[in-house]
Amino acid sequence: MAATGGETSLTLDRGLTVLSLLARNADGLTAAELAEQLSIARAAVYRLLRTLEAHSLVARIGTRYILGFGVAELAGQLKPRLQATVLPILRRLSEQTNSTALLSVADGDQALILLTAEPPNSTMHLAMREGARHALTIGADGVAILAGRPESDEDTDDVREARRRGYAVSVGSIQEGAIGIAAPIRVSDWSTASLGVVQLGLKLVDDQVPRLVTEAAGTAATQLVGAAGPEAVSR
């Protein structure tokens, strides 16, 4: 269990772990698979699942369990906070880089573009549609999210390189003739969001952009978790 200090609830921790496991497996998991992942008895897993079902956080399809609509309702309440916190950061980054800035979040194995900000003084720039999705393994925003997680045997070379540098770069992976730079928003050791920019071109022209992006992602993380900062959360 990861904790910020003091006592924690083992049952709650297991319930949250169930939600995390289901979020990473779009096809769902059986109670037996969850019991194996959690290293606890199947009877205990069923108690967790029944409780989560009662709150619409988990749904059942046959013998498999998936995330319920209650998770989406909770996430919907988070967007106003994200807008209030992150949108000013995106707007500043957009002006600094003369690029479209975006906040992307992980939704299962996909990256979802949640918020965007377009440069106010640019005569030509790329427009990114809020709500657009693509695989986490393509695009700087998705690769950055994966790079903000612990190492895995499934990591691609792009993810490993992004983890080493602290930011991801992609060229033409989502839109031809565009380059993306993104950094993970680190509020724990399991990144679920990234902040970045997209520009017209086939190579990075301004070498200050990665620094501006990583600084903006760090600012977003600090403001989202409060004065304690992401380091306290991951301890």
N, C-alpha and C positions, 0 to 999 in steps of 0.2 A: 504493500500500500504506500502511496505517496501522500505525505501529509505536511502541513505547514507548521506543525507543532501541537503538543497536547494530545489528548486521547481522541481516537477515531472510532467510528462504528464499523465493525467488520461486516455486518449484514448490509449496511448501506453501500459500503465499498464494493461488495460482491454484486449488488444490484446495478451499480453504475458500471462495473466491469462487464456485466451482461449486455448493457446497452452499447458499450464501446465495441464489444465483439460483434454484435449484430450490425452495427454501423459499418464494420469492415467487411461484412459478408452479405452482399446484396441478395443472394439466394436464400439467406436465412441459415439457421443452425438447429439441429435437434437438441432435445434435452440431454441426450447422451453425449453429444459433442460438446455442449456447454459444460457438462459435469467434468469431462476430461480436461477441457481448457482451464477450468477453475480448480481442478483437483479436489472436488468435494463430492459428496454422495448425490445421486440423482434425485432423491427425495427432497434434499435441500434446494436443488435447482428448481424443482417444480413449485416449491413454496415461493421462491423469488419470482418465477414467471407468473404465477397466479396474482401476486401482488402488483406486478408491473402491468399485467393485463387489466386489472381493475382500474388502473389510472390511465388506460389507453396508451401506455408507453410501449407496449408489446402487443403484437397480433399473431394469430396462429393460422397457418395454411397447412392443413393435413398434420403431419408430425413435425413440421418445421416452424420455427419462430422467427419473426421479422420485426423491425421497428414499427410501432403503431403511430397513428395520426397525432397522438398527443405530443410526440416529439416535435412534429412540425408546428403545432400550436405554440409550444414553448419557444421554438426558434423564431417564430413570427414576432414574439414579444421582444426578442433580442435586437431585431433590426433597427427600431428607433434609437436604441443605445449606440449601436454601431454607427448609425448615421450621424448622431450628435458627436460621437468621439472621433470617428475615422474620417468622415467627409472633409472636415477642415484640413486634415493632414494630406488627404488626396489632392485637394485643391492647391495646396501649397506646393506639393511635389509636382503637380502638373505644370504649374507656372515656372518652377525652377528648371524643369527639363524640357519644357515646350512639347510635352507629350500627353497622351491620354493615360491617366493613372487609374488603377483599378484595385479593388479588394476582392479576392476570390476565397471561397471556403470549400472545404472538402464535403462532398455529399456522397457517401459510399466510396466507390472507386472513380468518381467524377469530380472535376473542379467546376464550381458554380460561380459565375461572375455576379457578385452581390451588389457592388457599388462602383460607379465610375465618375471621373471628373475630367472634363475636356479643357485643353488650354484656351484661355479666353482671348489671347492675342494672336493665335496662329491662323494663317490663311489656309493651311492644308494640314490635316491630321487624320489619324485613324479613329473611327468611332467604334466602340465596343458596346454590344447590347447587354444591358443588365438582364440576368436570367439565362444567358447563354451557358451551355455546358460543353465540356470535352473531357476526355480521359485524363486522369491525374498524371499519367506518364508522358503526356505531350504538352507543350507550352510551358513557358517559364514559370507561370503561376502555379501550375500543378506540380511541376518538378521541385519547385521551392518548398511546397508543403511537404512532399515526401522527404526532402533533404532535412527538414526540421524534425524528423522522427529518428528513433534509434536505427542503427545499421541493420540491414536485412539481406538475406541471400538473394532476395528478389530485386534488389536495387539495380537499376540500370547504370551504365557508365555516366549518363548525364546527372543522375541523382547523386552519385558518389562525388563527381566533380563539383556540383553545386554545394554539397555538404562541406567540401574542403575549402571552397572559396567564400562561403557564406551567402551566396546568391546564385541564381540560375539565369542562364542566357539561352534563348531559343531564336532561331532564324527560320522564318517561313513555315513553322510547324503547324500553325493554326490558320494563318492568312499569308498568302504569298506576298513577298515584298515587304514583310514586316519583321521587326526584331523586338523581342520582349526581354525585359530584365525584371526579376522579382526576387524577394527575400521572404523567408518564413516569418510569421508573427509568433514569437516564442513566448507563450504564457504557461507552458508546461513542457515536458519532454516528449509530448506527442502533438506535433503541430497540426492544426486544423484550418489554418488560414494563411494567406500570403498577401503581400502588398507589392505592387510593381507598376511598370509603365510599358506601353507599346509605342513604337516609333516606326515611321517609314524608313526603309533602308535595308541593306543586306549586311551591314556591320556596324559596330558601336563606334560612333564618331566622337562623342564626348566621354572621356574616361572618368569623369566625375559622376556620371549617372549611377553606377553601382554603389558608390559611397552614399549618394543622396537617397537611393532606394533603401539601403540597409539601415541608414539612420532613421528614415521615416517609419520603417517596420519596427524598429526598436522603440520609437516614440509611441507608436500605436499600442505595442505590447505593454509598456509602462502605464499608459493611461487607462487601458482596459482592465488591468489587474490592480491598479491603485499604486499608492506610494511604495508598497512592499516590493514591486517589480517582479519580473518573471523568475528571477533566481530563487526567490523565496518560495514560489509555487512549486518549483521542480525539486526542492530539497526533500 
